[in-house]
Amino acid sequence: MSEVGHTERDQSRKDFFISYNHNDEAWAEWIAYVLEKEKFTVTIQAWDFLPGSNFVVEMQKAASQCDRTIAVLSPDYLASMFTQAEWAVAFSVDPSGSKRKLIPVRVRMCEPPGLLRTIVYCDLLGLAEEVASAAVLRAVKGGRSQRTKAIFPAEAVPAIPLRPPHEASADSTGYPGVAAEMPDSAGSPIVKAAVDLLGLIRTTRTTFEAQARLRDSLVHSVAERLVLHPRGINYEDFLAKYADKLVPKEARTFQLIREFTKSILLDYNHKALAIINDNPKLEKHIPGVSELRSHLTLWLSKYHAIFDNNPSIALIYVGVDEGVPYPEKVERETWNYLKQTGTVNELLGSEQPPDPEFTERHSDSSNWSLSQLWRWEANELAIIKSQLASLDEKDVPEEIDIRFAELLSEALPPFVTIEKHAPAAEIIEAVHQILLVAGPQVGQHAFGLIEKANIALKNFGLFWQFKALLPLLPRLAMFNLSLDSPTNLNDLWSQAKRTLMDWADGHVRAR
């Protein structure tokens, strides 16, 4: 199909491949319906990919065997790794846009990033079905757009009441957009600024979530390969610390995370801050805008101060520690303000309402964290066991003894009947005796140790008292020898180490 009509060509090829995120399937199908009604040929996942086929192979084949690609733009699409690959194929063969190989069609509030912004997109926001259909066909056929009636700019624009959802005609796929066309002007400049800001906020959120998924994948890979403890990870510091220790596949993911920061997120944050600074009245209507300005200002300052010239940094987080966390309710506040104005109710009616708060909606990693903790514990126990095997009891360095006790304390699960694996009651009684006689003999160096032991013994129940005491036992045993009347804690601790090592071996194998 040429820009103006059909031509003879390879029958195996098709006119358009429609690239979309699964959340926009209704829009993709509607666009496909409009095109096929005009006798264009279309490939679309929802209709053409059969169960059991390879998704990636089908995507590559469709993108290469179709003359042009239609990219269905939405926040979800822009944050999708698969769709970036799809539209990149079309962009690479026509970077100047002269052949119009890639035709972006915006269907939801979003801000196209980077290379996509250089291509004029077909905008369906606020268009009723008949007008939207004409816009799509003009986008694919070419030609000049001209209104049947010009609208005087000073003319007052009435608010549009929220209408019931549009009912598709008998010969139509259900139209996902508005029931009636939006006016050319959505009211005052402040309303337009709020609409633009909402689009940026929504796209930033989905981009942040896509980056977080990549971040989690990279952190998991590095932690598993190097057998690192999984808890308490500071993502910024973690990625910077291991940036020079990555294998090639991890390094590629690292660079992709960095590209998210230095291109899309930097661009979006600049734009959002510009909208806020150019429209000071936004703060009167949207309380979170003031906090958003402070957050974005610090983010951008941090970016230019530490990110630009430091290739070991992949992402930037600004939050509670700096005193300017992201205002989590700003998206909903912006949405509510626009709804109150009434001028864009139709547009909001075709969009998904925001969540109550802007939160990181990445996949639950609790199962991975637990599995990684087990791997780490097993690795640490194996190292310590190897070290202890080559030493006599009297020659064990204090630091190995302390590390072993700390590891056992962390590894002991609540369901263990501790009396079967260690003389817990006798150890606790010995510690009580030490504390009773330690008062006048405690030097400054042992004061903190005695204080921690007292706190540990305040736990309820034998198991929890013993678990809390475990990391302290090597030092308590050394302190015990310095007393005038020592207890048998040293012998008890030696016995406990042997039996607990046997328990740990069996526990690790049982996993």
C-alpha angles and dihedrals in degrees: 000000000000125000090271106025151339123305131186112263146136106319091213090066124080134207101237142021111199111214116195146145116256090246088064097048093120090057092046092051092048091052090048090051092051092050097045090049085061090050096256116142117237140189115204129166095230092059106025110036109087125212110269095027122123107261097207093046091049091050093051092046093048093048092050098042097050122080095223139014126224111205112204101214121215135131090265092051094050091052095048120106093203096053092047087060091049098052091038089065091057092042093051094058093047109025094158093052092230092129093039092227090157119049114183116204116193112213102162137033107285143124116238109227136216116331094008090062090063090065120075108239132209106245118210096172110129095003123131117229099265093048092043091051091052090048092053093048092048089050093055099036099039125221137125123302115224130168121232088223130025117225118224106238095222093054113118114250114219121218116260115229117228107264128202116268115286116261114221118235119245093262096042138087107235109277110232095201136079125312095227131027117265117239118260090249119045092210122270126010088253090061091051089049090052091050091050091046092050091053091051093047092051094048092045090054095053091044090051090051092050090050090048091054090053090045092053091047092052095044091050092049094050094043092051095045094048094033095236129174106265102211132086094020115170101206098207093050094040096055092043092049095052099033092109094044099060125122116229096268092049091046091056091052089048091054091048091053089049091050090055089056100043098042118022102024093040090050095046093047091050091050095046091050091048091053091050094047093046092050109044091169090070089081091062092058102031113043095194093059092082091053090045090055091053092046094049093044091055092043091054092045090051090047095054093041101051112004108056098064100028113083091182091070116084104171141017126219124186116183148111096348091060093044095243108090120177108275097245096196098050094099092054092043090053091047092050092049092053091047091053092053090059093208096104101033091120092054093047089048090062093048130077111255113245124255114258090256140020100248134162104261100190123146118283107267097183092107091050091047092053093046091048091049089055091049091050093047092048091050093048092047091051091052093048093044089053091050094048093047091065095049137072115235092253092051098054108122114238093238091058091047091051093046090051092051093048092049093049091050091054094044098049108104120209093245093067116109093223096195089070093058107034141016088254098158093050092048092051091049091050091051090051089054092049091052091050094055098031098078102091094030098052114113124200091264092059099040095091091048093053091046091053091048091053090051092049092054091055090071116109117250136014096271096052093044091052093044091052092047096048098085089050099048099089091053093041089053091052091047090048090062090056093059123099090234107028123195126227091261093120093058091044092051091050089052092047092052092056096046094042091051088055089049092048092051091052092043093053093047091048091060 
